[in-house]
Amino acid sequence: MMDILNFLLALAVLAPAPLLAIVVLTVRVRNAVRRGGAGALAAGIRAALRGGTGWPVWPGLIVVAAGTGLLTFGMERVYLAIVTNGPRWGFDVMLLAIVLGLLAAMVTGGLASLAAVTVTRARGFGAGTVAGLLTLIAMAAGAAAAHLPLRAAYLAEPGTFPVVANLGTGDLLIPFDIFFPTLIWALPWPILGAALGTRAATVGHQRAVRDVWQLLLDLAAADLPENRSAWGAALQAELTAIDDPAERRRFALGGTWTALRSRPPRGTWLQAAGAALVVAVGTFAASRWSLAHDQGGILSFWTGVPTVVLLVVALVTAWRARSFGSGLRGGAVAGLAVLVAVLAVSIPEAVVWVNERAGYLSTGDAVPPTWQAAVLDVLRPEFLVGMIVFWAMGAAIGAALGAAIGRLRTGAPDDLVAAADR
């Protein structure tokens, strides 16, 4: 039963992003064909390829690939230097590295989405999508260029690498191997980023980007909540009237900082309290049910159920504000409240499991020698980081879905499924 529940929870979290990306592409292609036929679609694709690879995109892709390769090289060497220290430090270094690999896939998707938004604001949806996807490919290529030689060396001479107990042959580099298949999760995000960056000014015609300061302020104002959109438009108009380069820089940086410091939408704290209550009750119920039925701990509950709860919170917040950023901020506040709720319930429950000789609360195996050991198991960094990574995935997907539904609800010209850019 728990396996079925976990599968359904994973499906609920992972399915919305690719489905939304497919809808966006389908509607835009349909609109382009309706407006100008197959010829217009082909011309639009060629324009998207030119805009998505033109200067300064392709030099940026080279920098991204090289930077990712250097970062991967350095992280792998650090990992190999410390992987055998897990028993001494009291946690599983490999498991923590696997979780960080998932986090790296999230960051990769976020950076590709940001690249898509940036290019979209200047050149339109098609060019932004191409640039975002190429950014994702460049990061994967850079990581592969650094990782594959190390992988080959490990397979050729495993004896020259650190030996970690409980690992099979060829398993040492799994934390880095897993990064590449998890990039599948990141594939929809360049499309969603380009769609979220679409504005009325890019539907049907393009607005020239004067300089980087205009683009910076434009990006900061692109996702303001509905009740602050007029303020963002006024900032952009005022920057247009400023000619002095130094003054433009100061004004754009100040406006960007103010926009990014937007408070969470009204009702965020109430939603956070509700999410914390739901997760606290669920954690207690899962602990006692697992204890009564010998189900082997509640680690899957920690990662699964709060992820869905935060997805819903971020979706509702983004839907109300028509803003992806508002959804993320609402999800972050709720995430902090949920983390407190999980720890507040799990720590005493871990002690209950010790007294019942049922094992560790997380996995249900190996009865802890002391109650202190049981509590420290709840606070293991690989568990905490893992929970936060999965929760962040849920919040990001909920925010994207909520922003899409919110724009559809209002029929705004910068809707996620507005007419395809020329």
C-alpha positions as CSV (number, residue, x, y, z in Angstrom):
1,M,0.0,0.0,0.0
2,M,2.8,2.4,0.9
3,D,4.5,1.7,-2.4
4,I,1.4,2.5,-4.3
5,L,1.0,5.7,-2.3
6,N,4.6,6.7,-3.0
7,F,4.2,6.1,-6.7
8,L,1.0,8.3,-6.8
9,L,2.7,11.1,-4.9
10,A,5.7,11.0,-7.2
11,L,3.4,11.1,-10.2
12,A,1.5,14.0,-8.8
13,V,4.8,16.0,-8.4
14,L,6.6,15.0,-11.5
15,A,3.8,15.0,-14.1
16,P,2.6,18.6,-14.1
17,A,5.7,20.3,-15.5
18,P,6.1,18.2,-18.7
19,L,2.4,18.2,-19.3
20,L,2.3,22.0,-19.0
21,A,5.3,22.3,-21.3
22,I,3.6,20.1,-23.9
23,V,0.4,22.2,-23.7
24,V,2.4,25.4,-24.2
25,L,4.2,24.1,-27.2
26,T,1.1,22.5,-28.7
27,V,-1.0,25.7,-28.4
28,R,1.8,27.9,-29.8
29,V,2.4,25.6,-32.8
30,R,-1.4,25.4,-33.4
31,N,-1.7,29.2,-33.3
32,A,1.2,29.7,-35.6
33,V,-0.2,27.3,-38.2
34,R,-3.6,28.9,-38.0
35,R,-2.2,32.3,-38.5
36,G,0.1,31.6,-41.4
37,G,0.1,28.0,-42.3
38,A,3.1,25.6,-42.3
39,G,5.3,28.1,-44.1
40,A,4.9,30.6,-41.2
41,L,5.7,27.8,-38.7
42,A,8.9,26.9,-40.6
43,A,9.9,30.6,-40.8
44,G,9.2,31.0,-37.1
45,I,11.4,28.0,-36.3
46,R,14.2,29.4,-38.4
47,A,13.9,32.8,-36.6
48,A,13.9,31.0,-33.2
49,L,17.1,29.2,-34.1
50,R,18.8,32.4,-35.2
51,G,17.6,34.3,-32.2
52,G,18.4,31.5,-29.7
53,T,22.0,31.1,-31.0
54,G,22.9,34.6,-32.0
55,W,25.3,36.9,-30.2
56,P,25.8,36.9,-27.2
57,V,24.1,33.5,-26.7
58,W,26.7,31.2,-28.2
59,P,29.7,32.7,-26.4
60,G,27.6,32.4,-23.2
61,L,27.0,28.7,-23.9
62,I,30.7,28.2,-24.2
63,V,31.3,29.9,-20.8
64,V,28.5,27.8,-19.3
65,A,29.9,24.5,-20.6
66,A,33.4,25.3,-19.4
67,G,32.3,26.6,-16.0
68,T,30.1,23.5,-15.5
69,G,33.0,21.2,-16.4
70,L,35.4,22.9,-14.0
71,L,32.8,22.8,-11.2
72,T,32.2,19.1,-11.8
73,F,35.9,18.4,-11.8
74,G,36.4,20.1,-8.5
75,M,33.3,18.6,-6.8
76,E,34.4,15.1,-7.9
77,R,37.8,15.5,-6.4
78,V,36.4,16.8,-3.1
79,Y,34.0,13.9,-3.0
80,L,36.7,11.4,-3.5
81,A,38.8,13.0,-0.8
82,I,36.1,12.8,1.9
83,V,33.9,9.9,0.9
84,T,35.5,7.5,3.3
85,N,35.0,9.9,6.3
86,G,31.3,9.1,6.7
87,P,31.6,6.8,9.7
88,R,33.8,9.3,11.5
89,W,31.5,12.2,10.8
90,G,28.3,10.3,11.6
91,F,26.5,10.4,8.3
92,D,26.6,8.8,4.8
93,V,28.7,10.9,2.5
94,M,27.6,9.0,-0.6
95,L,23.9,9.5,0.2
96,L,24.4,13.2,0.8
97,A,26.3,13.4,-2.5
98,I,23.4,11.7,-4.3
99,V,21.0,14.2,-2.8
100,L,23.3,17.1,-3.8
101,G,23.3,15.6,-7.3
102,L,19.5,15.9,-7.4
103,L,19.9,19.5,-6.2
104,A,22.4,20.1,-9.0
105,A,19.8,18.9,-11.5
106,M,17.3,21.4,-10.0
107,V,19.8,24.2,-10.2
108,T,20.6,23.3,-13.8
109,G,16.9,23.5,-14.7
110,G,16.6,26.8,-12.9
111,L,19.6,28.3,-14.8
112,A,18.3,27.0,-18.1
113,S,14.9,28.6,-17.3
114,L,16.6,31.9,-16.4
115,A,18.4,31.9,-19.7
116,A,15.2,31.2,-21.5
117,V,13.5,34.1,-19.7
118,T,16.3,36.5,-20.5
119,V,16.4,35.7,-24.2
120,T,12.6,35.7,-24.4
121,R,12.3,39.2,-23.0
122,A,14.6,40.4,-25.8
123,R,13.8,38.1,-28.7
124,G,10.6,36.3,-28.1
125,F,9.3,32.9,-27.0
126,G,10.9,30.8,-29.7
127,A,14.4,32.2,-29.3
128,G,14.1,31.9,-25.5
129,T,13.1,28.3,-25.7
130,V,16.0,27.5,-28.0
131,A,18.5,29.3,-25.8
132,G,17.2,27.6,-22.6
133,L,17.4,24.2,-24.1
134,L,20.9,24.9,-25.4
135,T,21.9,26.1,-22.0
136,L,20.7,22.8,-20.5
137,I,22.7,20.9,-23.2
138,A,25.8,23.0,-22.6
139,M,25.7,22.2,-18.8
140,A,25.2,18.5,-19.4
141,A,28.0,18.5,-22.0
142,G,30.4,20.3,-19.6
143,A,29.6,17.9,-16.7
144,A,30.0,14.9,-19.0
145,A,33.4,16.2,-20.3
146,A,34.7,16.3,-16.8
147,H,33.0,13.1,-15.5
148,L,33.4,10.6,-18.2
149,P,37.3,10.4,-18.1
150,L,37.1,9.9,-14.3
151,R,34.5,7.2,-14.8
152,A,36.6,5.4,-17.4
153,A,39.7,5.6,-15.1
154,Y,37.6,4.1,-12.2
155,L,36.4,1.2,-14.3
156,A,39.9,0.5,-15.6
157,E,41.7,0.7,-12.2
158,P,39.2,0.6,-9.3
159,G,42.0,-0.2,-6.9
160,T,43.4,3.3,-7.2
161,F,40.2,4.8,-5.9
162,P,38.8,5.0,-2.3
163,V,37.1,1.9,-0.9
164,V,33.8,2.5,0.8
165,A,32.0,-0.3,2.8
166,N,28.7,-1.6,1.5
167,L,29.3,-0.5,-2.1
168,G,29.4,-2.9,-5.0
169,T,31.8,-2.8,-7.9
170,G,31.5,0.3,-9.9
171,D,29.2,2.1,-7.4
172,L,31.6,4.7,-6.1
173,L,30.7,7.4,-8.6
174,I,26.9,6.9,-8.5
175,P,26.3,10.4,-7.1
176,F,27.7,11.9,-10.3
177,D,26.2,9.2,-12.6
178,I,22.7,10.0,-11.3
179,F,23.0,13.6,-12.2
180,F,22.6,12.9,-15.9
181,P,19.3,10.9,-15.9
182,T,17.8,13.3,-13.4
183,L,18.2,16.1,-16.0
184,I,15.0,14.7,-17.5
185,W,13.3,16.6,-14.8
186,A,14.9,19.8,-16.0
187,L,13.8,19.4,-19.7
188,P,10.4,21.2,-19.4
189,W,11.9,24.2,-17.6
190,P,13.4,26.1,-20.6
191,I,10.0,26.0,-22.2
192,L,8.2,27.1,-19.0
193,G,10.8,29.8,-18.5
194,A,10.3,31.2,-22.0
195,A,6.5,31.1,-21.5
196,L,6.7,32.8,-18.2
197,G,9.0,35.5,-19.7
198,T,6.5,36.2,-22.6
199,R,5.0,39.7,-22.5
200,A,2.6,41.7,-24.6
201,A,5.5,43.5,-26.2
202,T,6.9,40.2,-27.6
203,V,3.6,39.0,-29.1
204,G,3.7,40.1,-32.7
205,H,6.7,42.4,-32.5
206,Q,9.9,42.8,-30.6
207,R,11.2,45.7,-28.5
208,A,14.8,46.5,-28.8
209,V,16.9,46.0,-25.7
210,R,18.9,49.2,-25.1
211,D,21.5,47.8,-22.6
212,V,22.0,45.3,-19.9
213,W,20.5,47.6,-17.3
214,Q,17.2,47.7,-19.1
215,L,17.2,43.9,-19.4
216,L,18.0,43.5,-15.7
217,L,15.1,45.7,-14.6
218,D,12.9,44.1,-17.2
219,L,13.6,40.6,-15.8
220,A,13.0,41.8,-12.2
221,A,9.7,43.4,-13.1
222,A,8.6,40.5,-15.4
223,D,7.1,38.4,-12.6
224,L,5.8,40.9,-10.1
225,P,2.4,40.1,-8.5
226,E,-0.6,41.6,-10.2
227,N,-1.1,44.3,-7.6
228,R,2.5,45.6,-8.3
229,S,2.6,45.3,-12.1
230,A,1.8,49.0,-12.6
231,W,4.6,50.0,-10.3
232,G,7.0,47.8,-12.3
233,A,5.8,49.3,-15.6
234,A,6.4,52.8,-14.1
235,L,10.0,51.8,-13.2
236,Q,10.7,50.6,-16.7
237,A,9.3,53.8,-18.2
238,E,11.4,55.9,-15.9
239,L,14.5,54.0,-16.8
240,T,13.8,54.7,-20.5
241,A,13.9,58.4,-19.9
242,I,17.4,58.2,-18.3
243,D,20.3,58.7,-20.6
244,D,23.4,58.9,-18.3
245,P,25.0,55.4,-18.2
246,A,26.0,55.7,-14.5
247,E,22.5,56.9,-13.5
248,R,20.9,54.2,-15.5
249,R,23.0,51.6,-13.7
250,R,22.1,53.0,-10.2
251,F,18.4,53.2,-11.0
252,A,18.2,49.7,-12.5
253,L,20.1,48.1,-9.6
254,G,18.0,49.9,-7.1
255,G,14.7,49.0,-8.8
256,T,15.8,45.4,-9.2
257,W,16.7,45.1,-5.5
258,T,13.4,46.6,-4.5
259,A,11.5,44.3,-6.9
260,L,13.3,41.2,-5.6
261,R,12.5,42.1,-2.0
262,S,8.8,41.8,-2.6
263,R,7.0,40.5,0.5
264,P,5.1,37.2,0.3
265,P,1.5,37.7,-0.8
266,R,-1.2,38.3,1.8
267,G,-2.3,35.1,3.5
268,T,1.0,33.4,3.1
269,W,1.6,32.9,6.9
270,L,-1.9,31.4,7.3
271,Q,-1.2,29.0,4.5
272,A,2.1,28.1,6.0
273,A,0.5,27.4,9.4
274,G,-2.1,25.2,7.7
275,A,0.6,23.3,5.8
276,A,2.6,22.8,9.0
277,L,-0.5,21.5,10.8
278,V,-1.3,19.0,8.0
279,V,2.2,17.7,7.9
280,A,2.5,17.5,11.7
281,V,-0.6,15.5,12.0
282,G,0.4,13.3,9.0
283,T,3.9,12.7,10.5
284,F,2.4,11.6,13.8
285,A,-0.1,9.3,12.1
286,A,2.5,7.8,9.7
287,S,4.9,7.1,12.7
288,R,2.2,5.4,14.7
289,W,0.9,3.4,11.7
290,S,4.3,2.3,10.7
291,L,5.1,1.4,14.3
292,A,1.9,-0.7,14.6
293,H,2.3,-2.4,11.2
294,D,6.1,-2.8,11.2
295,Q,6.5,-0.8,8.0
296,G,10.1,0.3,8.4
297,G,10.2,4.0,9.2
298,I,8.7,7.1,7.7
299,L,11.5,8.5,5.5
300,S,9.3,8.2,2.4
301,F,6.6,10.2,4.2
302,W,9.1,13.0,5.0
303,T,10.0,13.3,1.3
304,G,6.6,12.6,-0.3
305,V,3.7,14.1,1.5
306,P,5.2,17.5,2.4
307,T,6.3,17.8,-1.2
308,V,2.7,17.5,-2.4
309,V,1.5,19.9,0.3
310,L,4.1,22.5,-0.7
311,L,3.1,22.0,-4.4
312,V,-0.5,22.9,-3.5
313,V,0.6,25.9,-1.4
314,A,2.8,27.3,-4.1
315,L,0.2,26.6,-6.8
316,V,-2.5,28.5,-4.8
317,T,-0.2,31.4,-4.1
318,A,1.0,31.8,-7.7
319,W,-2.5,31.4,-9.0
320,R,-3.8,34.2,-6.8
321,A,-1.0,36.6,-7.7
322,R,-0.4,35.4,-11.3
323,S,3.3,35.3,-10.3
324,F,5.8,32.4,-10.3
325,G,8.0,34.3,-7.9
326,S,5.1,34.9,-5.5
327,G,4.4,31.1,-5.6
328,L,8.1,30.4,-4.8
329,R,8.1,32.8,-1.9
330,G,4.9,31.4,-0.5
331,G,6.3,27.9,-0.9
332,A,9.5,28.9,0.9
333,V,7.7,30.3,3.9
334,A,5.5,27.2,4.1
335,G,8.6,25.0,3.7
336,L,10.2,26.5,6.7
337,A,7.0,26.0,8.7
338,V,6.7,22.4,7.5
339,L,10.4,21.7,8.4
340,V,9.7,22.9,12.0
341,A,6.6,20.7,12.1
342,V,8.4,17.6,10.9
343,L,11.2,18.0,13.4
344,A,8.9,18.9,16.3
345,V,6.9,15.7,15.8
346,S,9.7,13.4,14.6
347,I,12.2,14.0,17.4
348,P,9.8,12.8,20.2
349,E,8.5,10.0,17.9
350,A,12.1,8.8,17.4
351,V,12.4,8.4,21.2
352,V,9.1,6.4,21.2
353,W,10.6,4.1,18.6
354,V,13.7,3.6,20.8
355,N,11.5,2.6,23.7
356,E,9.5,0.2,21.6
357,R,12.8,-1.3,20.3
358,A,11.4,-0.8,16.8
359,G,14.6,0.8,15.2
360,Y,15.3,4.2,13.8
361,L,12.3,6.3,12.9
362,S,13.7,7.1,9.4
363,T,14.1,3.5,8.1
364,G,13.1,1.2,11.0
365,D,16.3,-0.8,11.0
366,A,19.0,-1.3,13.6
367,V,17.7,-0.3,17.0
368,P,19.5,2.8,18.2
369,P,21.8,2.3,21.2
370,T,20.6,5.5,22.9
371,W,17.8,8.0,22.5
372,Q,20.4,10.6,21.6
373,A,21.4,8.4,18.7
374,A,17.8,8.2,17.6
375,V,17.4,12.0,17.7
376,L,20.6,12.6,15.8
377,D,19.4,10.2,13.1
378,V,16.4,12.5,12.5
379,L,18.8,15.4,12.1
380,R,21.2,13.6,9.7
381,P,22.2,16.1,6.9
382,E,21.5,13.7,4.1
383,F,17.9,13.3,5.3
384,L,17.4,17.0,5.8
385,V,19.0,18.1,2.5
386,G,17.0,15.3,0.7
387,M,13.7,16.5,2.1
388,I,14.5,20.1,1.2
389,V,15.4,19.2,-2.3
390,F,12.2,17.2,-2.9
391,W,10.1,19.9,-1.3
392,A,11.7,22.6,-3.5
393,M,10.9,20.5,-6.6
394,G,7.3,20.5,-5.5
395,A,7.2,24.2,-4.8
396,A,8.8,25.1,-8.1
397,I,6.3,22.9,-10.1
398,G,3.4,24.3,-8.1
399,A,4.5,27.9,-8.7
400,A,4.8,27.3,-12.5
401,L,1.4,25.6,-12.7
402,G,-0.3,28.2,-10.5
403,A,1.1,31.1,-12.6
404,A,-0.1,29.4,-15.8
405,I,-3.6,28.8,-14.4
406,G,-3.7,32.4,-13.0
407,R,-2.9,33.9,-16.4
408,L,-5.4,31.8,-18.2
409,R,-8.0,32.8,-15.6
410,T,-7.5,36.5,-16.3
411,G,-7.0,36.2,-20.0
412,A,-3.9,38.5,-19.8
413,P,-2.1,39.3,-23.1
414,D,1.1,37.8,-21.7
415,D,-0.6,34.5,-21.0
416,L,1.5,31.3,-21.0
417,V,-0.4,30.2,-24.1
418,A,-0.6,33.5,-25.9
419,A,-0.3,33.6,-29.7
420,A,3.1,32.5,-30.9
421,D,5.7,35.2,-31.4
422,R,6.7,36.2,-34.9
